[in-house]
Amino acid sequence: MTAAEWGDNPLLALPGGTVRRGETPEAAARRELAEEIGLATSALFHVGFVCGTWDGRLDRVHVFELRLDALPNPQLINREIIGAPLWSADELRGVAATGPVAVYLGRQPPARCRRSP
């Protein structure tokens, strides 16, 4: 699993951002990986989505897993992300996490998603 530590509040977070108009969630995930950690990949697997209220708004976060044959060398932008270690699921158990990561890892129950438009 790839996770990132963010800025002033170092919590485990998934690289990501907003899906632009006309863009698929997978295309957005690829773009965000490239923008945030300099990783271009074609090996993304959509594993679902999690819902919850984060940063004061109800949100649906699409989750993709990245399966690698070799470890990448992430290129950090050093604006938002201060580290991008690769962690196994066992290593993640004791690390503080943002809401979407906590739901994905089963630490918090998922919120009910509203239907997509």
C-alpha positions as CSV (number, residue, x, y, z in Angstrom):
1,M,0.0,0.0,0.0
2,T,1.3,3.5,-0.8
3,A,0.5,6.2,1.7
4,A,1.7,9.7,2.3
5,E,2.3,12.0,5.2
6,W,0.8,15.4,4.7
7,G,2.2,18.8,5.7
8,D,1.8,20.2,9.2
9,N,-0.5,17.4,10.3
10,P,1.4,14.2,9.5
11,L,-1.3,11.6,9.1
12,L,-1.4,8.7,6.8
13,A,-3.3,9.9,3.7
14,L,-3.9,8.5,0.2
15,P,-2.5,10.7,-2.6
16,G,-5.5,12.2,-4.4
17,G,-7.7,15.1,-5.3
18,T,-10.8,16.1,-7.2
19,V,-12.1,14.4,-10.3
20,R,-12.2,17.0,-13.0
21,R,-15.2,17.4,-15.3
22,G,-15.1,14.8,-18.0
23,E,-12.4,12.8,-16.2
24,T,-12.9,9.3,-14.8
25,P,-11.9,8.5,-11.2
26,E,-9.1,6.2,-12.6
27,A,-7.7,9.0,-14.8
28,A,-7.9,11.4,-11.8
29,A,-6.0,8.9,-9.7
30,R,-3.3,8.5,-12.4
31,R,-3.0,12.3,-12.7
32,E,-2.8,12.8,-8.9
33,L,-0.1,10.1,-8.5
34,A,2.0,11.9,-11.2
35,E,1.4,15.4,-9.8
36,E,1.9,14.5,-6.1
37,I,4.6,11.8,-6.1
38,G,5.9,11.8,-9.7
39,L,4.7,8.3,-10.3
40,A,3.4,7.3,-13.7
41,T,1.7,3.9,-13.7
42,S,-0.7,1.8,-15.7
43,A,-1.1,-0.8,-12.9
44,L,-4.0,0.7,-10.9
45,F,-6.9,-1.5,-9.7
46,H,-10.2,0.1,-8.6
47,V,-11.1,-1.6,-5.3
48,G,-14.1,0.5,-4.5
49,F,-14.9,3.7,-2.7
50,V,-15.4,4.9,0.9
51,C,-17.8,7.6,2.0
52,G,-17.8,9.9,5.0
53,T,-17.8,13.5,6.2
54,W,-14.3,14.9,6.0
55,D,-13.2,18.5,6.0
56,G,-16.8,19.5,6.7
57,R,-18.4,17.9,3.7
58,L,-19.8,14.5,2.7
59,D,-17.4,12.9,0.3
60,R,-17.0,9.8,-1.8
61,V,-13.4,8.7,-2.2
62,H,-12.5,6.2,-4.9
63,V,-9.8,3.9,-3.8
64,F,-7.3,2.3,-6.2
65,E,-4.5,-0.2,-5.3
66,L,-1.2,-0.1,-7.1
67,R,0.5,-3.4,-7.7
68,L,4.2,-3.1,-8.4
69,D,6.9,-5.5,-9.7
70,A,9.6,-3.2,-8.3
71,L,9.7,-0.4,-5.8
72,P,9.4,3.1,-7.4
73,N,11.4,6.1,-6.5
74,P,8.8,8.8,-5.7
75,Q,9.5,12.4,-6.5
76,L,7.9,14.5,-3.8
77,I,6.7,18.0,-4.5
78,N,7.5,18.9,-0.9
79,R,4.6,21.3,-0.7
80,E,1.9,19.0,0.7
81,I,3.6,15.6,1.0
82,I,6.6,15.2,3.3
83,G,7.1,11.4,2.7
84,A,5.7,8.6,0.6
85,P,6.9,5.3,2.1
86,L,5.5,2.0,1.0
87,W,3.8,0.2,3.9
88,S,2.4,-3.3,4.3
89,A,-1.1,-3.6,5.8
90,D,0.5,-4.9,9.1
91,E,2.8,-1.9,9.4
92,L,-0.2,0.5,9.0
93,R,-2.1,-0.8,12.0
94,G,-0.6,1.6,14.5
95,V,-0.2,4.7,12.3
96,A,-2.6,7.7,12.6
97,A,-4.7,8.0,9.5
98,T,-7.1,10.4,7.8
99,G,-10.8,9.5,7.6
100,P,-10.7,7.9,4.2
101,V,-7.7,5.8,5.0
102,A,-9.2,4.7,8.4
103,V,-12.4,3.6,6.6
104,Y,-10.4,1.8,3.9
105,L,-8.4,-0.1,6.5
106,G,-11.5,-1.0,8.5
107,R,-10.7,1.2,11.5
108,Q,-13.9,3.2,11.2
109,P,-17.3,2.2,9.9
110,P,-18.1,3.6,6.5
111,A,-20.8,6.3,6.1
112,R,-23.7,5.7,3.9
113,C,-23.0,7.1,0.4
114,R,-25.5,9.1,-1.4
115,R,-26.3,8.2,-4.9
116,S,-24.1,9.6,-7.7
117,P,-25.7,12.0,-10.0
